[in-house]
Amino acid sequence: MTKKKSASEKPEENTPAPNGQPAPESAGDPASVFDAAVIMTQEEFAQLQKDLEAARTEAQTHRENSQRALADYQNLKRRVDIERNEMYQNAVGNVVKGFLEIGDDLERALKNRPTVEPGKAWADGIELVFRKITNKLESQGVKTVEALGQMFDPHFHEAIGQVEDSRYESGQVVEVLAPGYMIGDRVLRPAIVRVAA
């Protein structure tokens, strides 16, 4: 026959706890468990406080280092983006410079175009090629430097002479001999101009 345990019987000392670990020796007395958890010397408490403060300081240091690293990464990314844009503009600018001379030649040819047949159809074809080159340059961000009637600016204009002209102020661009071009903020070629004296 099996004996039933009475409620007054204590569990055996080495009976495992429900989680599979051996039960603490004082498992039967809740007050003794509380006393065992709370009792700590002043030195142990002070050491725990020092350890906690050291952990907080270390966490703050890691947080600051990660913020610095993030800021450095963002600055690097910004610099790389700027440099990449400049490299692109330089590459496009170098290619475009060659086409500018071709465009200038076509424009000069069109100023002296024949107005009668056999050459008129040919000149119309040249004009279409000129427009195509101009449109392609504009699609790459190339802009013409404004010059005629503007005040002379050595960043955008190259003066090759002065002209007496009462219609213009002194230093104002009177004539554009060759157009200037820009891509973004970079001047590919300054406008060749004559300026009022």
Backbone bond lengths (Angstrom), bond angles and torsions (degrees), N, CA, C in turn:
res aa  C-N    CA-C-N  psi(-1)  N-CA   C-N-CA  omega(-1)  CA-C   N-CA-C  phi
1 M - - - 1.442 - - 1.507 109.84 -
2 T 1.231 114.22 152.31 1.462 118.18 178.56 1.499 109.56 -98.97
3 K 1.323 112.38 142.65 1.465 118.25 177.54 1.514 108.40 -95.65
4 K 1.302 115.31 138.53 1.453 119.99 174.20 1.509 108.10 -90.16
5 K 1.337 116.10 139.53 1.456 119.84 177.13 1.504 108.19 -76.60
6 S 1.270 114.89 137.93 1.462 118.77 177.06 1.515 108.57 -83.33
7 A 1.300 116.25 157.08 1.451 121.57 -178.98 1.504 111.39 -64.48
8 S 1.318 117.54 -24.08 1.463 119.94 -177.97 1.520 112.14 -80.73
9 E 1.335 118.32 -15.06 1.459 120.16 179.99 1.522 109.35 -73.26
10 K 1.329 115.46 139.12 1.469 120.97 178.32 1.520 108.63 -85.60
11 P 1.312 118.20 148.59 1.454 119.43 174.99 1.519 109.20 -68.91
12 E 1.301 114.72 155.08 1.455 118.20 179.51 1.512 109.24 -62.09
13 E 1.327 116.39 151.42 1.462 123.23 -175.97 1.528 111.72 -60.07
14 N 1.316 118.46 -39.71 1.463 121.36 -173.46 1.525 112.97 -98.50
15 T 1.310 117.70 17.30 1.456 121.19 179.03 1.521 108.46 -66.95
16 P 1.326 118.12 129.68 1.463 118.94 -178.66 1.525 111.10 -67.03
17 A 1.339 114.70 149.47 1.462 121.52 176.28 1.521 107.70 -73.75
18 P 1.339 118.07 166.25 1.466 120.65 -177.78 1.528 113.30 -57.70
19 N 1.323 119.61 -27.10 1.457 120.54 -178.31 1.518 112.88 -84.81
20 G 1.336 118.14 3.61 1.444 122.25 176.82 1.514 113.31 95.52
21 Q 1.324 118.71 -9.47 1.463 122.41 178.54 1.521 108.39 -85.86
22 P 1.347 117.68 151.68 1.463 118.15 176.04 1.508 109.56 -64.47
23 A 1.293 116.56 140.95 1.460 121.62 -179.08 1.518 108.84 -70.23
24 P 1.348 118.19 143.91 1.458 119.83 176.58 1.524 109.75 -61.88
25 E 1.304 114.32 156.32 1.462 119.14 -176.02 1.510 112.01 -60.26
26 S 1.305 116.71 -32.67 1.461 119.37 -176.42 1.512 111.49 -99.30
27 A 1.333 118.11 28.53 1.454 121.42 -175.84 1.512 112.25 -61.61
28 G 1.280 117.87 -25.63 1.453 119.76 -177.02 1.506 113.01 -79.28
29 D 1.319 119.87 -19.00 1.461 122.57 -174.28 1.529 109.46 -116.44
30 P 1.339 118.79 105.06 1.459 121.19 -177.74 1.517 112.43 -60.50
31 A 1.266 120.57 -35.35 1.465 122.99 -179.41 1.514 110.57 -64.14
32 S 1.315 117.65 -38.96 1.461 119.53 -178.70 1.527 110.83 -70.66
33 V 1.340 118.85 -31.49 1.462 121.60 175.56 1.517 109.18 -64.79
34 F 1.313 117.46 -44.37 1.457 122.38 179.46 1.520 110.29 -62.05
35 D 1.317 117.47 -45.76 1.460 121.21 -179.75 1.521 110.80 -62.53
36 A 1.312 119.16 -38.35 1.458 122.32 -178.52 1.526 110.70 -68.31
37 A 1.335 118.14 -34.29 1.454 121.68 -178.38 1.515 111.63 -76.39
38 V 1.309 118.79 -30.56 1.450 121.98 -173.17 1.525 112.54 -90.20
39 I 1.284 117.77 -30.44 1.459 120.12 -174.19 1.523 109.34 -69.49
40 M 1.354 114.46 123.45 1.449 122.19 -179.81 1.521 106.44 -155.82
41 T 1.288 117.64 143.26 1.466 119.68 -179.11 1.518 109.25 -77.60
42 Q 1.310 116.11 162.12 1.465 121.85 177.74 1.528 110.31 -61.41
43 E 1.330 116.03 -37.99 1.466 119.79 -179.95 1.533 110.82 -64.20
44 E 1.349 115.91 -41.71 1.459 119.76 178.93 1.532 110.74 -64.83
45 F 1.330 115.98 -40.38 1.465 120.81 178.71 1.531 110.47 -64.90
46 A 1.324 116.11 -44.69 1.465 120.37 178.96 1.530 110.31 -62.25
47 Q 1.333 116.82 -40.49 1.470 120.59 178.95 1.531 110.77 -64.49
48 L 1.339 116.79 -39.93 1.466 120.08 177.61 1.527 111.10 -63.62
49 Q 1.339 116.15 -39.65 1.468 119.38 177.98 1.531 110.51 -64.27
50 K 1.340 116.97 -42.09 1.465 120.56 178.04 1.528 110.27 -62.33
51 D 1.334 116.11 -43.85 1.462 120.21 179.61 1.530 111.05 -62.39
52 L 1.347 116.11 -41.15 1.462 120.72 178.55 1.524 110.46 -63.51
53 E 1.314 117.11 -45.22 1.467 121.04 179.78 1.529 110.56 -63.87
54 A 1.336 116.56 -40.61 1.467 120.29 177.86 1.530 110.39 -63.40
55 A 1.327 117.39 -40.61 1.467 121.17 178.83 1.528 110.58 -65.52
56 R 1.336 116.93 -40.01 1.472 120.14 177.89 1.527 110.61 -64.45
57 T 1.328 116.77 -43.34 1.466 120.97 179.16 1.528 110.36 -62.17
58 E 1.321 116.07 -43.78 1.463 120.36 179.46 1.530 110.69 -64.14
59 A 1.326 117.04 -40.73 1.469 120.77 178.37 1.530 110.43 -63.69
60 Q 1.343 116.79 -41.52 1.465 120.76 178.30 1.532 110.37 -63.45
61 T 1.325 116.61 -41.73 1.464 120.91 178.26 1.526 110.38 -61.65
62 H 1.330 117.16 -44.69 1.467 120.61 178.66 1.530 111.09 -63.81
63 R 1.329 116.85 -39.17 1.467 120.90 178.99 1.536 109.83 -63.45
64 E 1.338 116.55 -45.96 1.467 120.14 179.64 1.524 111.09 -64.03
65 N 1.331 116.75 -41.03 1.467 120.11 178.62 1.522 111.49 -63.51
66 S 1.328 116.65 -40.42 1.468 118.94 179.63 1.531 110.66 -68.72
67 Q 1.336 117.62 -35.27 1.468 120.04 177.20 1.529 110.35 -66.61
68 R 1.348 116.89 -41.28 1.457 120.51 177.17 1.529 110.75 -63.12
69 A 1.321 115.77 -43.28 1.468 119.83 179.86 1.527 110.67 -62.72
70 L 1.330 117.17 -40.56 1.462 120.79 178.24 1.530 110.49 -64.38
71 A 1.337 116.74 -43.91 1.467 120.23 178.67 1.531 110.39 -63.13
72 D 1.339 117.38 -41.58 1.462 120.72 177.61 1.525 110.75 -61.74
73 Y 1.319 116.80 -42.24 1.465 120.87 179.37 1.529 110.51 -62.88
74 Q 1.339 116.84 -44.61 1.464 119.88 -179.33 1.530 110.89 -64.34
75 N 1.345 117.07 -40.00 1.465 120.15 177.29 1.526 110.98 -64.50
76 L 1.329 116.39 -42.36 1.459 120.44 178.41 1.525 110.42 -62.19
77 K 1.317 116.87 -44.17 1.470 120.98 179.69 1.532 110.44 -61.11
78 R 1.336 116.07 -42.52 1.463 120.45 178.72 1.533 110.50 -62.36
79 R 1.360 116.20 -45.10 1.462 120.09 179.40 1.525 111.44 -62.86
80 V 1.321 116.55 -42.38 1.469 120.44 179.69 1.525 110.13 -63.55
81 D 1.328 117.56 -40.66 1.469 120.66 178.40 1.530 110.84 -62.73
82 I 1.341 116.25 -42.62 1.471 120.38 179.24 1.523 110.07 -64.52
83 E 1.341 116.80 -46.10 1.465 120.45 -179.83 1.522 111.38 -64.01
84 R 1.323 116.87 -39.13 1.465 120.43 178.80 1.529 109.89 -63.58
85 N 1.330 117.10 -42.11 1.459 120.94 178.67 1.528 110.52 -64.05
86 E 1.347 116.88 -41.98 1.465 119.95 178.68 1.527 111.05 -64.71
87 M 1.330 116.79 -41.19 1.467 120.06 178.44 1.526 110.55 -62.34
88 Y 1.333 116.08 -41.18 1.463 120.04 178.68 1.530 110.11 -62.49
89 Q 1.345 115.73 -47.47 1.460 119.06 -179.53 1.526 111.38 -63.05
90 N 1.337 117.39 -38.75 1.466 120.04 177.98 1.525 111.11 -64.69
91 A 1.330 116.59 -43.83 1.465 120.12 -179.86 1.525 110.77 -63.73
92 V 1.320 115.92 -47.51 1.467 119.61 178.71 1.523 109.53 -63.32
93 G 1.332 116.35 -42.01 1.465 120.73 -179.82 1.512 112.48 -59.52
94 N 1.330 116.63 -42.44 1.464 119.87 -179.87 1.526 111.63 -65.96
95 V 1.314 117.34 -38.91 1.466 120.61 177.99 1.527 110.07 -69.41
96 V 1.321 115.33 -41.20 1.463 120.46 -175.78 1.525 111.32 -66.34
97 K 1.327 117.78 -35.29 1.472 120.13 -178.48 1.525 111.56 -54.60
98 G 1.317 116.87 -38.98 1.465 119.98 178.11 1.517 112.26 -64.43
99 F 1.313 117.03 -37.58 1.461 120.48 179.75 1.531 112.18 -74.45
100 L 1.325 117.10 -24.66 1.464 119.41 179.83 1.521 110.77 -63.39
101 E 1.328 116.55 -41.33 1.465 120.03 179.57 1.528 110.56 -64.76
102 I 1.325 116.40 -40.28 1.469 120.11 177.81 1.528 109.52 -63.34
103 G 1.332 116.28 -43.61 1.464 120.56 178.15 1.517 112.07 -61.47
104 D 1.348 116.30 -40.52 1.470 119.65 177.76 1.527 110.82 -62.18
105 D 1.333 116.67 -43.34 1.468 120.11 179.51 1.526 110.77 -62.42
106 L 1.329 116.47 -43.20 1.466 119.55 178.78 1.526 110.93 -64.03
107 E 1.329 116.21 -40.28 1.467 119.49 -179.90 1.527 110.93 -64.51
108 R 1.340 117.30 -42.08 1.468 120.10 177.26 1.531 110.48 -63.36
109 A 1.319 116.73 -40.02 1.469 119.93 178.92 1.525 110.42 -63.53
110 L 1.330 116.73 -38.44 1.465 119.81 -178.73 1.528 112.21 -70.77
111 K 1.330 117.39 -26.05 1.474 119.33 177.33 1.528 110.76 -68.17
112 N 1.315 116.89 -23.91 1.471 121.64 -179.43 1.530 110.96 -113.40
113 R 1.298 116.55 32.51 1.462 120.64 -175.28 1.524 111.41 -70.05
114 P 1.313 115.58 146.84 1.463 119.39 175.77 1.532 110.49 -71.40
115 T 1.304 115.74 144.99 1.465 120.18 -178.66 1.529 111.97 -104.00
116 V 1.295 117.24 -5.70 1.468 120.51 179.84 1.522 109.25 -114.59
117 E 1.340 114.45 160.09 1.468 119.16 179.45 1.502 109.83 -62.18
118 P 1.064 132.14 171.17 1.434 157.93 -57.20 1.511 112.12 -26.84
119 G 1.370 120.80 -32.40 1.462 120.08 -174.26 1.519 114.61 -92.94
120 K 1.339 118.12 -13.89 1.464 120.21 -176.03 1.529 111.45 -65.33
121 A 1.305 118.36 -44.16 1.472 121.23 179.94 1.532 110.29 -63.60
122 W 1.332 115.33 -39.49 1.465 119.72 178.14 1.533 110.08 -62.86
123 A 1.331 117.15 -43.62 1.469 121.83 179.81 1.527 110.85 -64.24
124 D 1.340 116.91 -36.57 1.467 119.89 176.67 1.533 110.57 -63.18
125 G 1.320 116.48 -39.46 1.467 120.53 177.00 1.524 111.68 -64.79
126 I 1.321 116.59 -41.16 1.472 121.02 177.84 1.531 109.62 -62.97
127 E 1.332 116.90 -39.40 1.466 120.02 178.81 1.531 110.92 -63.29
128 L 1.327 117.16 -39.24 1.469 119.98 177.14 1.531 111.20 -62.61
129 V 1.326 116.91 -41.51 1.470 120.79 177.49 1.530 109.60 -63.43
130 F 1.327 116.49 -42.96 1.468 120.92 179.61 1.531 110.48 -60.69
131 R 1.337 117.19 -44.83 1.472 120.62 178.90 1.530 111.31 -63.20
132 K 1.324 115.92 -39.30 1.462 120.04 179.60 1.534 110.68 -63.21
133 I 1.321 116.61 -44.37 1.475 120.28 177.71 1.525 109.85 -62.77
134 T 1.330 116.99 -44.77 1.469 121.26 -179.75 1.527 110.96 -60.99
135 N 1.324 117.45 -44.95 1.472 120.85 179.19 1.523 111.59 -63.80
136 K 1.328 116.59 -39.78 1.468 120.70 179.55 1.533 109.98 -64.54
137 L 1.315 117.04 -42.02 1.468 120.60 178.42 1.531 110.63 -63.92
138 E 1.325 116.55 -42.71 1.467 119.95 178.80 1.523 111.30 -63.72
139 S 1.325 117.38 -36.07 1.468 119.91 179.41 1.530 111.67 -67.78
140 Q 1.325 117.03 -21.01 1.468 121.38 176.83 1.529 111.79 -91.38
141 G 1.335 117.11 5.46 1.465 120.83 176.47 1.517 114.24 92.93
142 V 1.323 117.32 10.54 1.466 120.71 179.67 1.524 108.38 -81.68
143 K 1.346 115.11 129.61 1.467 120.81 179.23 1.524 108.73 -122.56
144 T 1.325 115.51 151.45 1.458 120.81 175.12 1.524 108.85 -80.86
145 V 1.328 116.24 138.17 1.468 121.30 177.41 1.523 107.91 -75.08
146 E 1.331 115.94 126.55 1.464 120.12 175.95 1.527 107.95 -68.54
147 A 1.327 116.56 129.95 1.460 118.18 -176.47 1.526 112.87 -135.29
148 L 1.310 118.55 -54.62 1.461 121.68 -173.00 1.524 110.79 -58.38
149 G 1.340 115.85 124.57 1.463 121.18 179.68 1.519 113.81 83.95
150 Q 1.317 118.15 -8.82 1.473 121.65 179.18 1.529 109.40 -83.36
151 M 1.324 115.54 157.71 1.460 119.44 172.28 1.526 107.96 -72.23
152 F 1.323 115.99 141.46 1.463 120.83 -178.12 1.527 110.06 -60.10
153 D 1.321 115.88 130.48 1.468 122.87 177.18 1.527 106.96 -131.57
154 P 1.336 117.46 114.80 1.471 119.44 -175.93 1.528 113.80 -62.97
155 H 1.321 117.77 -15.32 1.467 119.98 176.75 1.533 111.73 -74.52
156 F 1.342 115.64 -26.77 1.461 120.22 -175.12 1.529 113.95 -118.55
157 H 1.330 117.08 -16.13 1.462 120.86 -174.36 1.527 110.13 -127.33
158 E 1.331 115.28 149.58 1.463 121.62 172.71 1.524 106.45 -124.05
159 A 1.337 115.96 113.33 1.464 120.73 -177.01 1.523 109.41 -86.28
160 I 1.343 115.42 135.04 1.466 118.97 175.91 1.528 110.91 -116.67
161 G 1.314 116.23 5.96 1.454 118.69 177.47 1.515 111.64 174.49
162 Q 1.357 113.23 167.45 1.461 120.23 176.72 1.518 108.76 -117.64
163 V 1.325 115.00 150.82 1.455 121.66 -177.87 1.522 107.87 -132.55
164 E 1.336 116.46 138.10 1.465 120.62 173.25 1.525 107.68 -80.81
165 D 1.334 115.91 117.21 1.466 120.13 179.86 1.520 107.56 -150.95
166 S 1.341 116.05 114.39 1.469 120.79 -175.71 1.533 112.23 -71.34
167 R 1.309 118.57 -14.40 1.465 120.92 179.50 1.529 112.23 -75.10
168 Y 1.318 117.18 -16.45 1.467 121.49 -175.58 1.521 110.74 -119.75
169 E 1.330 115.43 151.42 1.463 121.39 173.71 1.520 109.09 -74.16
170 S 1.312 115.39 159.03 1.457 119.90 175.94 1.532 109.09 -63.36
171 G 1.328 116.78 130.54 1.460 121.43 -179.63 1.520 113.82 92.13
172 Q 1.330 116.66 -3.25 1.466 120.08 179.54 1.533 109.41 -87.83
173 V 1.341 116.50 143.12 1.468 121.36 -178.94 1.526 108.80 -71.85
174 V 1.344 114.67 124.54 1.454 122.10 -177.09 1.524 111.28 -98.93
175 E 1.331 116.20 -36.86 1.464 120.35 -174.56 1.534 109.08 -144.70
176 V 1.326 115.56 140.37 1.468 121.28 176.39 1.525 107.23 -109.03
177 L 1.339 115.68 115.93 1.460 120.42 -179.85 1.534 111.51 -87.41
178 A 1.326 116.44 -33.39 1.476 121.10 176.10 1.522 106.99 -146.77
179 P 1.318 117.14 130.74 1.466 118.91 -178.10 1.535 111.68 -67.46
180 G 1.327 114.36 150.45 1.460 120.50 174.59 1.518 109.21 -98.68
181 Y 1.327 115.49 158.47 1.463 120.00 -177.55 1.523 110.88 -135.98
182 M 1.323 114.63 148.44 1.466 122.55 178.12 1.517 108.79 -131.44
183 I 1.330 114.60 153.99 1.465 120.79 168.56 1.517 105.41 -132.30
184 G 1.323 115.80 117.41 1.466 119.53 -172.86 1.519 108.66 64.15
185 D 1.329 116.87 -126.49 1.467 121.53 177.85 1.522 111.95 -97.48
186 R 1.299 117.11 -0.40 1.466 121.53 -174.60 1.519 110.35 -94.24
187 V 1.338 116.04 130.41 1.459 121.09 176.22 1.523 107.83 -83.22
188 L 1.327 115.77 119.10 1.465 120.21 177.03 1.518 110.67 -78.69
189 R 1.323 114.51 -40.40 1.457 120.24 178.83 1.525 107.52 -155.62
190 P 1.339 117.56 128.16 1.468 118.26 178.15 1.532 110.35 -71.55
191 A 1.312 115.68 154.50 1.464 120.55 176.42 1.526 108.38 -71.80
192 I 1.327 116.51 134.88 1.466 122.21 177.41 1.527 105.98 -88.94
193 V 1.348 116.12 118.94 1.471 119.91 -169.59 1.526 112.00 -135.86
194 R 1.349 113.17 164.69 1.465 121.48 166.22 1.519 106.13 -113.52
195 V 1.340 115.00 143.99 1.460 121.16 -172.08 1.523 109.58 -118.93
196 A 1.336 116.30 146.91 1.465 121.06 177.00 1.521 109.52 -69.04
197 A 1.339 115.00 138.34 1.473 120.24 -179.23 1.509 111.14 -83.02
